[in-house]
Amino acid sequence: MNLNCIIIDDEPDAVDLLELLIKQSTTWTLQAKCYNALEALAFLKDNKVDFVFLDINMPQLTGIELAALLPISTKIIFTTAYSEYAFESYGFQTIDYLLKPITLKRFLAAVQKIEKFFFKQEPVQTQNADTGQESFFFKSGKTIRKIVLKDILYFEGEKDYVGLVTSKEKLLIYRRLKDIEAQLNLPFLRVHNSYIINYEQLDKIEDNHVYIAGKKIPVSEKFRDVFMDIINKKKF
């Protein structure tokens, strides 16, 4: 599987360095070099890429502003001289955050992280022949567990792991919350950077929080409108 990417950066020297690193260290296809956000949006309108190298400090639209406009299927590797945006950047579909000047050693570490993300083995989705209940296989530690989706209360992001919580147990899964979110449909909803809930399991909504099996979970402003739109459709 070949990976396709573009560079979005208003600094020609930074673009040239990334292009050189990509050509020397990977088999990826660099489809375009864009020197501002509007040029990148125009290119991405007609072309699909797996990920983008995205500078943050750019004119017209910053990298953070552009990231909010990209489809969730387009992953991001931020490239910037400013470390203070690192936390904010992971509110998007971010794989890595490279500080300039980018060294070969750090770029090679990013290559491993990117390829691990795209080439990893996905959980296998199954259908229970007896009950028709949808289920997944999740790897937790050295064990592969089968979980019926309707039994899941919520997912909670915990550093490098995700906690999968049912009424009976909590499993730690070595996956990112974004990766799990990409494989789920309703009734699972992202309500916070750290939480995906099964809204069919929630007990009540109060003061920008949901309650599931006694757990108080915040609903952040970023996800509130989508969450409440779905809830309102089910209100009497």
N, C-alpha and C positions, 0 to 999 in steps of 0.2 A: 504493500500500500504506500503510495507516494503522498506526501503532504504538500499542500499549497499554502503559500503565505504572501503577505505584502508588508512593506515597511511604510509607516506613516510618521514622518518627522520633518520639521522645517529646517534642520541643520544638515547641509549637504555632506559635511565630513562624517557626521554620525551615520548617515545613510550609507555612505561608502564603506565605512568600517563594518557595519552589519552585513552588507552585501558580501563583503570579502569573507567574513566569518561563516556565513551561510554556504558560500560556494566551496570553501576549504574544508568544512567540518560536517556537512550533511549531504543528503541526496534530495533535499526539498526543492520544490520549484518556487522560485521567487517570481510571482506573477506581475508585480508592479512596485514602483517606488513613488509614493505620494508625498508631496511637500507641504500639504495642509489638509485640514479635515474635510473641506468641501470637495477637494479633488478625490479624496478617499471615498467619500459617500457616492460620488458619481461613478467611480469604478465599481464599487460593491453593489450598486444597483443592478448591474448587468453581469456581474461575475461573483461566483461563490468561492470563498477560501476557507481553509480550516482554521487559520488563526492569523492574527496581525501583530506585528511589532509596533507598539503605539507610544509615541512620545506624549508627555503630559503638558509641558509648557509650550503651547503653540498659539499663533494668532487666530482670529475669527472664532474658532471653537477650540477649547482645551481638550486634551486627551480624555479627561474625566467626562466632559460634556459629550464628546463623541462616543465614548463607551456606552453611555446610556441610550444611544440611538442604534447601536449594533444589534442584530438578531442574536438570541441566546446561543444559537448554533455556532456563531463565530467567536472563537476563544481569543483571549488577549494575553500578550506578554508586554507589560508596560516597560518602557525604557525612559529613564529620567535621571536627572542629577539631584532630584529632591526626594529625600527619604521620608519626608513628612506626609506624603500621599499614600504610603504603603497600606495603612489600615483601610483607608477609603477605597483603594483600588480593589480590594477583595470583596466589595459589595457587588462587583460585576463578575462576568464569566472569565475570571483571571486564572491563568496557569502559573505565571511567574512575574516577578518584579525585579528588573535589572537596573542597578544603579550605574550611571555613567561616571567615569569612562569604563566601558565594558571590557573586561579582560578576557583573554582566551579561556582561562581556567573557569571563570564564572559562566561564560557562554556555553562551554561544554557541559557544565552541570545543568544548565537550562535545557540543553538538547536532550539530555537523559530524562529530565522531568517531562518535557513535552512529548517525547516519543512513548514514555511510559503511560502518559495520559491517553494518547490516541490508540495505542496498541494493546492496552490492557484487556484482559478477558472480562466480559460483562456478565452480570448475574443472568442465570437462565430463567426465563419466565415460563411457567407451566400452568396447566389447567387441571384441577382435580377431577378425574373421570367420574368419581362417585357423586360428588357434591356440586361440581361446576364452579367451585370456588377458586378464584385466581390466586396464584402463589408465586413466590420467588425463592431462589436459592441464594443465601448469603453466606459468605465466608467470615467466620468469627474465630480469631485465633487459628488453630489448626483444624477446626471443625467446619464443615459445610452444613448449614442448617436450612431446612425448608420452613418458610413462614407463610401462612395464609394472610393475604393483604388485609382482609377485613378485621383481623385480630390486632393489627398494629394501631397503637394509640397515637404515637408521634415519633419523629426523628429529632434528635438533638445533636447539633454540631459540637464536638469537643476536641479542639486543637486538631491533631492529625487523624482523629477518629470520629465516627458518628455513632451515637447511641440509638439503638432501635428498641423502643419500649412497647411491650404488650402488657396486658393485665397480669401476666404471670412472671415475666422476666424482662431483663434488660441485656441486650447483646451489644458488644462493641465491634464495629465494622470498620476495616481500614479502607474507607472511601471518603471522598469529599461530599458534603451535603449537596452541592450543585450537581454532581454526577448522578446522585440518587434522584434528585428532583427531575432531571431530564428524562428519567425512565418512568415517572409516575404520572398518572392522570387523576381526575376527580374520583374519589372524594379527598385526595391529598392536596393540600394547599400550603404554599410557603407563606408564613405570617411574620417571619422575623429572619434576620441573617442567620440565626442559630436554630431555627425551628421549622419543621414541616409537620403539619398536623393532619390527622384523619378527621375531617369535620363531622363525620357521622358518629364519632365517639365523644364529641364535646358535650359538656353538661350545661354550660352557660357562658355568656359573654357579658363582661362588666368592666367599665373603666379601662378600655383599651387592652383588656386581657381576656383570654379564653381559659376555661377550666376543664381539664380532662382528667378524670379519675383522681381528683384532689390536687393535681398539678396546676399551678398558676403560670400561664405562658403569655408573654407580652406579644401584642400585635403592633408592629412598628408602622410608622407613617408610610414608609416605602411600599408596603404590601396591603395597607388597610383598605384602600378603595376597591381593589379587586376582590379581596376577601369579603367585604360587606356587600358588594354587588351580588355575589353568589348567595350569601346568607339571606339577603332581602328577597331574592326570588323564591325562597322557601318559607317566607313568613306569611302568616295568616292575618 
